[in-house]
């Protein structure tokens, strides 16, 4: 093979590799985003815990709910 043929082969190989890696990266990002969305949906769909009869525990539960609501509002 001549030099221009070798250069063309190397350049096309590099371009092919770069495009392949880009496709794999985008697919992984989409999968991660979908998994995070499913986890968030599962947390939202989870039934609420029954209110505790213990006064201290009930107070702690209310504080946790309040913190969660503040995080969701941001």
MDAnalysis code that builds the backbone (N, CA, C; Angstrom):
import MDAnalysis as mda
import numpy as np

u = mda.Universe.empty(222, n_residues=74, atom_resindex=np.repeat(np.arange(74), 3), trajectory=True)
u.add_TopologyAttr("name", ["N", "CA", "C"] * 74)
u.add_TopologyAttr("resid", np.arange(1, 75))
u.add_TopologyAttr("resname", ["UNK", "UNK", "UNK", "UNK", "UNK", "UNK", "UNK", "UNK", "UNK", "UNK", "UNK", "UNK", "UNK", "UNK", "UNK", "UNK", "UNK", "UNK", "UNK", "UNK", "UNK", "UNK", "UNK", "UNK", "UNK", "UNK", "UNK", "UNK", "UNK", "UNK", "UNK", "UNK", "UNK", "UNK", "UNK", "UNK", "UNK", "UNK", "UNK", "UNK", "UNK", "UNK", "UNK", "UNK", "UNK", "UNK", "UNK", "UNK", "UNK", "UNK", "UNK", "UNK", "UNK", "UNK", "UNK", "UNK", "UNK", "UNK", "UNK", "UNK", "UNK", "UNK", "UNK", "UNK", "UNK", "UNK", "UNK", "UNK", "UNK", "UNK", "UNK", "UNK", "UNK", "UNK"])
u.atoms.positions = np.array([
    [0.842, -1.187, 0.000],
    [0.000, 0.000, 0.000],
    [0.878, 1.238, 0.000],
    [0.336, 2.243, -0.598],
    [1.051, 3.517, -0.622],
    [0.696, 4.317, 0.623],
    [1.481, 5.348, 0.858],
    [1.302, 6.188, 2.043],
    [-0.090, 6.817, 2.114],
    [-0.624, 7.412, 1.044],
    [-1.974, 7.997, 1.155],
    [-3.044, 6.956, 1.504],
    [-2.895, 5.741, 1.018],
    [-3.846, 4.677, 1.336],
    [-3.797, 4.303, 2.811],
    [-2.588, 4.253, 3.362],
    [-2.427, 3.928, 4.784],
    [-3.009, 5.045, 5.653],
    [-2.738, 6.289, 5.290],
    [-3.253, 7.437, 6.042],
    [-4.782, 7.433, 6.013],
    [-5.353, 7.189, 4.840],
    [-6.810, 7.138, 4.711],
    [-7.394, 6.015, 5.567],
    [-6.746, 4.868, 5.587],
    [-7.196, 3.747, 6.403],
    [-7.153, 4.096, 7.890],
    [-6.086, 4.712, 8.349],
    [-5.946, 5.089, 9.756],
    [-6.988, 6.138, 10.135],
    [-7.170, 7.154, 9.292],
    [-8.136, 8.210, 9.578],
    [-9.553, 7.640, 9.634],
    [-9.891, 6.781, 8.691],
    [-11.238, 6.204, 8.701],
    [-11.434, 5.308, 9.926],
    [-10.397, 4.608, 10.348],
    [-10.480, 3.787, 11.557],
    [-10.698, 4.621, 12.802],
    [-9.979, 5.742, 12.897],
    [-10.131, 6.636, 14.048],
    [-11.534, 7.229, 14.082],
    [-12.026, 7.655, 12.948],
    [-13.375, 8.239, 12.875],
    [-14.415, 7.190, 13.265],
    [-14.259, 5.995, 12.759],
    [-15.192, 4.914, 13.078],
    [-15.189, 4.612, 14.573],
    [-14.012, 4.551, 15.173],
    [-13.897, 4.281, 16.605],
    [-14.551, 5.393, 17.414],
    [-14.293, 6.649, 17.029],
    [-14.853, 7.797, 17.757],
    [-16.375, 7.806, 17.681],
    [-16.924, 7.539, 16.524],
    [-18.389, 7.516, 16.369],
    [-18.983, 6.373, 17.191],
    [-18.340, 5.228, 17.187],
    [-18.815, 4.093, 17.982],
    [-18.823, 4.406, 19.460],
    [-17.763, 5.018, 19.957],
    [-17.696, 5.387, 21.375],
    [-18.769, 6.423, 21.717],
    [-19.001, 7.354, 20.810],
    [-20.029, 8.375, 21.031],
    [-21.407, 7.734, 21.145],
    [-21.694, 6.792, 20.287],
    [-22.995, 6.106, 20.317],
    [-23.150, 5.332, 21.623],
    [-22.117, 4.628, 22.048],
    [-22.179, 3.858, 23.290],
    [-22.365, 4.786, 24.481],
    [-21.669, 5.913, 24.487],
    [-21.779, 6.872, 25.604],
    [-23.188, 7.451, 25.677],
    [-23.750, 7.838, 24.536],
    [-25.100, 8.396, 24.525],
    [-26.120, 7.359, 24.999],
    [-25.936, 6.113, 24.597],
    [-26.850, 5.046, 25.023],
    [-26.774, 4.847, 26.535],
    [-25.548, 4.875, 27.095],
    [-25.387, 4.718, 28.541],
    [-26.012, 5.883, 29.296],
    [-25.865, 7.084, 28.786],
    [-26.464, 8.253, 29.433],
    [-27.982, 8.121, 29.434],
    [-28.538, 7.673, 28.310],
    [-29.990, 7.501, 28.221],
    [-30.463, 6.434, 29.205],
    [-29.710, 5.338, 29.331],
    [-30.072, 4.270, 30.267],
    [-30.030, 4.765, 31.715],
    [-28.986, 5.532, 32.056],
    [-28.871, 6.060, 33.418],
    [-30.012, 7.016, 33.723],
    [-30.341, 7.860, 32.774],
    [-31.425, 8.821, 32.962],
    [-32.759, 8.085, 33.166],
    [-32.971, 7.043, 32.372],
    [-34.211, 6.272, 32.487],
    [-34.271, 5.542, 33.824],
    [-33.151, 4.975, 34.276],
    [-33.112, 4.273, 35.557],
    [-33.384, 5.236, 36.711],
    [-32.803, 6.429, 36.661],
    [-33.033, 7.422, 37.710],
    [-34.498, 7.850, 37.724],
    [-35.080, 7.995, 36.543],
    [-36.486, 8.379, 36.448],
    [-37.391, 7.278, 37.026],
    [-37.064, 6.015, 36.758],
    [-37.849, 4.907, 37.288],
    [-37.738, 4.831, 38.809],
    [-36.536, 5.081, 39.343],
    [-36.358, 5.072, 40.793],
    [-37.153, 6.190, 41.442],
    [-37.120, 7.371, 40.828],
    [-37.873, 8.499, 41.372],
    [-39.369, 8.198, 41.333],
    [-39.834, 7.594, 40.253],
    [-41.252, 7.256, 40.139],
    [-41.633, 6.210, 41.189],
    [-40.753, 5.251, 41.436],
    [-41.025, 4.224, 42.439],
    [-41.118, 4.857, 43.831],
    [-40.249, 5.840, 44.103],
    [-40.311, 6.531, 45.402],
    [-41.606, 7.321, 45.538],
    [-42.054, 7.951, 44.441],
    [-43.292, 8.728, 44.497],
    [-44.509, 7.827, 44.662],
    [-44.477, 6.644, 44.054],
    [-45.612, 5.734, 44.098],
    [-45.689, 4.922, 45.391],
    [-44.620, 4.964, 46.175],
    [-44.568, 4.192, 47.415],
    [-45.636, 4.707, 48.381],
    [-46.383, 3.807, 49.027],
    [-47.417, 4.268, 49.957],
    [-46.797, 4.951, 51.173],
    [-47.516, 5.905, 51.720],
    [-47.029, 6.647, 52.887],
    [-47.004, 5.728, 54.102],
    [-46.025, 5.970, 54.968],
    [-45.933, 5.192, 56.195],
    [-47.070, 5.601, 57.129],
    [-47.606, 4.651, 57.876],
    [-48.646, 5.022, 58.831],
    [-48.046, 5.897, 59.934],
    [-48.857, 6.799, 60.431],
    [-48.376, 7.705, 61.465],
    [-48.090, 6.909, 62.737],
    [-46.946, 7.180, 63.343],
    [-46.532, 6.445, 64.534],
    [-47.362, 6.862, 65.742],
    [-47.523, 5.939, 66.676],
    [-48.248, 6.244, 67.908],
    [-47.320, 6.867, 68.936],
    [-46.028, 6.592, 68.811],
    [-45.034, 7.172, 69.701],
    [-44.847, 8.643, 69.334],
    [-44.957, 9.536, 70.309],
    [-44.921, 10.977, 70.055],
    [-43.574, 11.414, 69.456],
    [-42.458, 10.912, 69.984],
    [-41.133, 11.298, 69.494],
    [-40.929, 10.793, 68.064],
    [-41.365, 9.569, 67.802],
    [-41.210, 9.004, 66.459],
    [-42.084, 9.753, 65.460],
    [-43.312, 10.100, 65.860],
    [-44.202, 10.848, 64.990],
    [-43.603, 12.212, 64.642],
    [-42.981, 12.851, 65.620],
    [-42.335, 14.153, 65.389],
    [-41.191, 13.992, 64.378],
    [-40.410, 12.925, 64.524],
    [-39.304, 12.661, 63.604],
    [-39.828, 12.404, 62.197],
    [-40.921, 11.655, 62.085],
    [-41.516, 11.390, 60.777],
    [-41.962, 12.689, 60.107],
    [-42.592, 13.556, 60.880],
    [-43.046, 14.832, 60.318],
    [-41.871, 15.682, 59.851],
    [-40.765, 15.659, 60.608],
    [-39.568, 16.403, 60.200],
    [-39.010, 15.838, 58.893],
    [-38.990, 14.508, 58.764],
    [-38.485, 13.888, 57.533],
    [-39.367, 14.245, 56.348],
    [-40.660, 14.236, 56.550],
    [-41.583, 14.604, 55.474],
    [-41.366, 16.055, 55.073],
    [-41.171, 16.912, 56.060],
    [-40.950, 18.334, 55.792],
    [-39.645, 18.538, 54.995],
    [-38.585, 17.825, 55.385],
    [-37.305, 17.919, 54.661],
    [-37.464, 17.430, 53.220],
    [-38.190, 16.332, 53.048],
    [-38.397, 15.789, 51.701],
    [-39.177, 16.774, 50.839],
    [-40.158, 17.419, 51.427],
    [-40.954, 18.405, 50.673],
    [-40.107, 19.609, 50.280],
    [-39.194, 20.005, 51.155],
    [-38.319, 21.133, 50.836],
    [-37.381, 20.775, 49.690],
    [-36.853, 19.547, 49.693],
    [-35.944, 19.120, 48.624],
    [-36.684, 19.051, 47.303],
    [-37.930, 18.568, 47.324],
    [-38.724, 18.450, 46.090],
    [-39.104, 19.814, 45.549],
    [-39.253, 20.799, 46.431],
    [-39.643, 22.130, 45.996],
    [-38.501, 22.837, 45.275],
    [-37.267, 22.458, 45.567],
    [-36.123, 23.144, 44.939],
    [-35.866, 22.687, 43.584],
])
